[in-house]
Amino acid sequence: MKKSEFINYIQSLKSFQNPKIAYEQYQTDAIATADLFFHMAFELNDLSENLIVDLGAGTGNFTIAAILLGCSKVIAVDLDTKALSILKENASEFNIYNKIHIIHADLREKDITYEIENFKNENFDENSKIVVVSNPPFGVHNKGADIIFLSQAFKFADIIYSIHNSDEKTRAYLAKKIAKFGGIVSERATLYLMLKKTYKFHSKKVKRIKTDVYRIVNKKKGIHSQK
């Protein structure tokens, strides 16, 4: 699939109808989604034959992106039932809903490790990896929300892709947390997000935000290769 075609597909997806600021719900734009997933798929080979887990799936950009690039099954996790309903609509438009396993869960309260590992064992071979991809809340309105996502991911993921603010304070903080959880940052890349006016307090129609995408290898899962 050409990247331009992929971007058009992602741009066609239905977004949040009434986004909740408490959850820091924003739609990841199509170009950023394409940049991330084409890198994962074709430069690092982290999609093929692996189980992708979209933590904080929202309306399904990342979930559907993974399937469009060849993933056979994807797990989508979110606590917002309305967002998950839109995800179902989007997936149905592409006739791929049968490839998505949805987990409705609040990561602050529920451990989803067993359900994910059981799904992986039933649908993938033993050499497949669990790869988490997440654009978590940055913790602006709920301090530490991004760390909740990371701590959950470390319970079951072999490889974690996580998007965060790009500043030295955040980088230093994440370095300590990732090391504590037992991870190694194999790559940290810049990703620009085009944030559309979503809430009343937004003053610009579109704001360009510089973020860092971390590729983290979970040492506790026994994977030491950065490939």
RANORQUI-V258234 format. One record per backbone hydrogen bond with DSSP energy under -0.5 kcal/mol. NH is the residue of the N-H (numbers start at 1). CO is the residue of the C=O. Records with the same first field share a line. If there is no record, write none. Layout:
NH=CO ; CO
//
This chain:
6=2
7=3
8=4
9=5
10=6
11=7
12=8 ; 9
13=10
21=19
23=20
24=21
25=20
26=24
28=26
33=29
34=30
35=31
36=32
37=33
38=34
39=35
40=36
41=37
42=38
43=38 ; 39
44=39
46=40
50=47
51=129
52=50 ; 73
53=131
54=52 ; 75
55=53 ; 133
56=54 ; 77
57=54 ; 77
60=57
64=60
65=61
66=62
67=63
68=64
69=65
70=67
71=66
74=99
75=52
76=74 ; 101
77=54 ; 75
78=103
81=79
84=80
85=81
86=82
87=83
88=84
89=85
90=86
91=87
92=88
93=89
94=90 ; 91
95=92
96=91
99=96
100=97
101=74
102=100
103=76
104=102
105=78 ; 103
107=105
109=106
110=106
112=110
116=112
117=113
118=114
119=115
120=116
121=117
122=118
123=119
124=120
128=125
131=51 ; 129
132=130 ; 159
133=53
134=161
135=55
145=142
148=144
149=145
150=146
151=147
152=148
153=149
154=150
155=152
156=153
157=153
158=130
159=130
160=216
161=132
162=160 ; 214
163=134
164=212
166=210
167=165
171=167
172=168
173=169
174=170
175=171
176=172
177=173
178=174
179=175
180=176
181=177
182=178 ; 179
183=178
184=217
186=184 ; 215
187=215
189=213
191=211
193=191 ; 209
195=193 ; 207
196=194
197=205
202=199
207=195
209=193 ; 207
211=191 ; 209
212=164
213=189
214=162 ; 212
215=187
216=160 ; 214
217=184
218=158 ; 216
219=182 ; 217
220=182
221=218
222=219
223=218
224=222
//
